[in-house]
Amino acid sequence: MTQYASMRIPSHDYGLSWVDNDALYIAVEKAFARLLGLAGSSRNELPPDPFLIVAQALVTDTTFEEGLAFEEIRKVNKSLSNAVGNMHQYILGIAPNWESLGTTGGVLDIRTKPGYIHPVIGMPIVAEVKNRFNTIKSSDEKDVWDKIDQAARLSGAQGYIFQIVPAEAERYDEMWEPSGRRAKPTVRCCDGATAYEIVFEYEDALHELYLALPEILADIKSTNRLAHTAPLPKEKEMERLYYQVIPF
């Protein structure tokens, strides 16, 4: 990965008191580096499905050219979704007393640092971070459950799966019982707002991060001398969307 401008020019301030703003900048920049052209791509792009393009044109009454254009947008959107998932893992991993396990942690993404006992949970925590409640295929959920359960038992920790975007705009923190497994205290699941509160010990962390994200991304583009011509989204519109899917 390339040496980012943020590592050369620190000191960023997004008005967030619960997180190191410089570390936050680096975490977001790292997550979006490939999409912004700040790091090379290690894989070739998948070719479009010509059958899908033709079927889409006929089923949706659009032109063949519009179908091709939509395919390009779809690919970017998929890459963006992956980047956002990575972003949450990186950000949660920079919280005081927490660390990201990266690709070496197996199924686990983050954990409390050795020796740290969470003041509310009362024990260490190991967690898998998922961008949405339905990111994992149903057939794979029991395998993820097994790995979280094993890691929690081996380290005397509370295991979690953090589902940043929940199925409904409600807070929850409950034992996770996927198909094929019985609920067990070692493995819990919670929504993103609750996850950020657990990790940063600050109730409104996810909401404040969301409102700051446009400024952070614009700052990254500006620092790296990337063009930015679109206006930033309006806070009122952002708030409306947020509370449709994220609980208070």
C-alpha positions in Angstrom: 0.0 0.0 0.0 1.2 3.5 -0.8 2.4 6.1 1.6 -0.6 8.3 2.1 -0.5 12.0 2.3 -2.1 11.8 5.8 1.0 10.2 7.1 3.0 13.1 5.9 0.6 15.9 6.9 -1.2 15.1 10.2 -3.6 17.3 12.2 -7.1 16.8 11.1 -10.1 18.0 13.1 -13.7 16.9 12.4 -15.1 18.0 15.8 -15.2 14.4 17.1 -14.1 14.3 20.8 -14.3 10.5 21.2 -11.7 9.5 18.6 -8.3 10.5 17.5 -9.1 12.6 14.4 -5.7 12.0 12.7 -6.1 8.2 13.1 -9.6 8.4 11.9 -8.5 10.2 8.7 -5.9 7.5 8.1 -8.4 4.7 8.7 -10.9 6.1 6.2 -8.2 6.9 3.6 -6.9 3.3 3.9 -10.4 1.9 3.4 -11.0 3.9 0.2 -7.4 4.0 -1.1 -8.0 1.7 -4.1 -11.3 3.3 -5.2 -9.6 6.8 -5.1 -6.6 5.6 -7.0 -4.2 6.0 -4.1 -3.1 2.3 -4.3 -2.8 -0.1 -7.1 -5.3 -2.9 -7.8 -4.2 -6.4 -7.2 -6.9 -8.1 -9.2 -8.3 -7.9 -12.7 -11.9 -6.5 -13.1 -14.5 -9.2 -13.8 -16.0 -8.9 -17.3 -19.7 -7.9 -17.6 -22.4 -10.6 -18.1 -23.7 -10.1 -21.6 -26.8 -12.1 -20.8 -27.6 -10.0 -17.8 -27.2 -6.8 -19.8 -29.6 -8.0 -22.5 -32.1 -9.3 -20.0 -32.0 -6.0 -18.0 -32.7 -4.0 -21.1 -35.7 -6.0 -22.0 -37.1 -6.5 -18.5 -36.7 -2.8 -17.4 -37.5 -1.2 -20.8 -34.1 0.5 -21.0 -31.5 0.6 -23.8 -28.6 -1.7 -24.2 -26.3 1.3 -23.6 -28.1 2.1 -20.3 -27.6 -1.5 -19.2 -23.9 -1.2 -19.8 -23.7 2.0 -17.9 -25.7 0.6 -15.0 -23.2 -2.4 -14.9 -20.4 0.0 -14.4 -22.2 1.8 -11.6 -23.1 -1.6 -10.0 -19.4 -2.6 -10.0 -18.4 0.6 -8.3 -21.2 0.3 -5.8 -20.0 -3.3 -4.9 -16.5 -2.0 -4.4 -17.8 0.9 -2.3 -19.8 -1.5 -0.1 -16.6 -3.5 0.6 -14.7 -0.3 1.3 -17.3 0.8 3.8 -17.1 -2.5 5.6 -13.3 -2.2 5.8 -13.7 1.3 7.0 -15.8 0.3 10.0 -13.3 -2.4 11.0 -10.4 0.1 10.7 -12.2 2.8 12.7 -13.3 0.4 15.5 -9.8 -0.9 15.6 -8.3 2.5 16.5 -10.4 3.0 19.6 -8.5 3.3 22.8 -7.9 -0.2 24.3 -8.9 -1.9 21.0 -6.9 -3.3 18.0 -7.7 -4.5 14.5 -6.6 -8.0 13.7 -6.5 -7.4 9.9 -6.1 -10.5 7.8 -4.2 -12.4 10.5 -7.2 -12.7 12.9 -9.1 -15.3 10.9 -12.8 -14.7 11.3 -12.2 -12.1 14.0 -11.7 -8.5 13.0 -11.1 -6.6 16.3 -10.6 -7.3 19.9 -9.8 -5.4 23.1 -6.1 -5.2 23.8 -4.5 -7.8 26.1 -5.2 -7.2 29.7 -8.1 -4.7 29.1 -11.4 -5.5 30.8 -14.4 -3.7 29.3 -16.0 -1.6 32.1 -19.6 -2.4 31.0 -19.2 -6.0 29.6 -16.9 -7.0 32.5 -14.5 -9.0 30.3 -12.3 -8.8 27.2 -14.2 -8.7 23.8 -13.5 -10.3 20.4 -15.7 -9.3 17.5 -16.4 -9.8 13.9 -17.5 -6.7 12.0 -20.1 -6.9 9.2 -21.4 -3.9 7.3 -25.0 -5.3 7.1 -27.1 -7.8 9.0 -27.3 -10.0 5.9 -23.7 -9.8 4.7 -23.0 -13.5 5.7 -24.8 -16.2 3.7 -27.2 -18.2 5.9 -25.4 -21.3 5.1 -22.1 -19.8 6.4 -23.5 -18.2 9.6 -23.0 -21.3 11.8 -19.3 -21.5 10.8 -18.8 -17.8 11.8 -20.7 -18.5 15.0 -18.3 -21.5 15.7 -15.2 -19.4 15.2 -16.4 -16.6 17.4 -17.5 -19.0 20.1 -14.1 -20.8 20.0 -12.1 -17.5 20.1 -14.3 -16.2 23.0 -13.8 -19.4 25.1 -10.1 -19.7 24.4 -9.4 -16.1 25.5 -12.0 -15.8 28.3 -13.8 -13.1 26.3 -17.2 -12.0 25.2 -17.7 -12.8 21.5 -19.7 -10.4 19.3 -20.8 -10.0 15.7 -21.3 -6.3 15.0 -24.0 -5.7 12.3 -23.5 -2.1 11.4 -26.7 -1.7 9.4 -29.5 -3.7 11.1 -32.6 -5.3 9.6 -34.8 -2.7 11.3 -34.1 0.7 12.9 -34.0 -0.8 16.4 -31.1 -1.3 18.9 -30.4 -4.8 20.0 -27.7 -6.6 22.0 -28.6 -10.3 22.3 -27.3 -13.8 22.0 -26.8 -14.7 18.3 -28.7 -17.9 17.3 -28.2 -18.6 13.6 -29.7 -21.6 11.9 -28.0 -24.8 13.1 -26.8 -23.4 16.4 -28.3 -22.8 19.8 -28.0 -19.5 21.6 -25.0 -19.3 23.9 -23.7 -16.5 26.1 -20.3 -16.5 24.5 -21.7 -15.2 21.1 -23.8 -12.1 20.9 -24.9 -9.8 18.1 -25.7 -6.1 18.1 -26.5 -3.2 15.8 -23.9 -0.7 14.6 -24.9 2.1 16.9 -24.6 -0.2 19.9 -21.3 -1.6 18.6 -19.8 1.8 18.3 -21.0 2.7 21.8 -19.5 -0.5 23.2 -16.1 0.1 21.5 -15.8 3.9 22.0 -17.8 4.1 25.2 -19.7 7.0 23.6 -23.4 6.7 22.9 -23.6 8.9 19.7 -20.4 7.8 18.1 -21.8 6.1 14.9 -24.2 9.0 14.3 -21.5 11.6 14.6 -19.1 9.6 12.4 -21.8 9.5 9.7 -22.4 13.2 9.7 -18.6 13.8 9.6 -17.9 11.3 6.8 -18.5 13.8 3.9 -16.0 16.2 5.4 -13.5 13.4 6.0 -13.7 12.1 2.4 -13.6 15.6 0.9 -10.5 16.2 3.1 -8.9 13.0 1.8 -9.5 14.1 -1.8 -8.2 17.6 -1.2 -5.1 16.4 0.6 -4.3 14.0 -2.2 -5.1 16.6 -4.9 -8.0 14.7 -6.3 -10.8 16.6 -8.1 -14.0 17.2 -6.1 -16.8 19.0 -7.9 -20.0 17.5 -6.4 -21.6 19.4 -3.5 -21.5 17.8 -0.1 -24.8 16.2 0.9 -27.1 18.3 3.1 -27.2 17.4 6.8 -31.0 17.4 6.9 -31.1 14.9 4.0 -28.4 12.7 5.6 -30.3 12.7 8.9 -33.5 11.6 7.2 -31.8 8.6 5.6 -29.8 7.7 8.7 -32.9 7.4 11.0 -34.7 5.3 8.4 -32.2 2.5 9.0 -30.1 3.2 12.1 -31.7 3.2 15.6 -31.5 6.2 18.0 
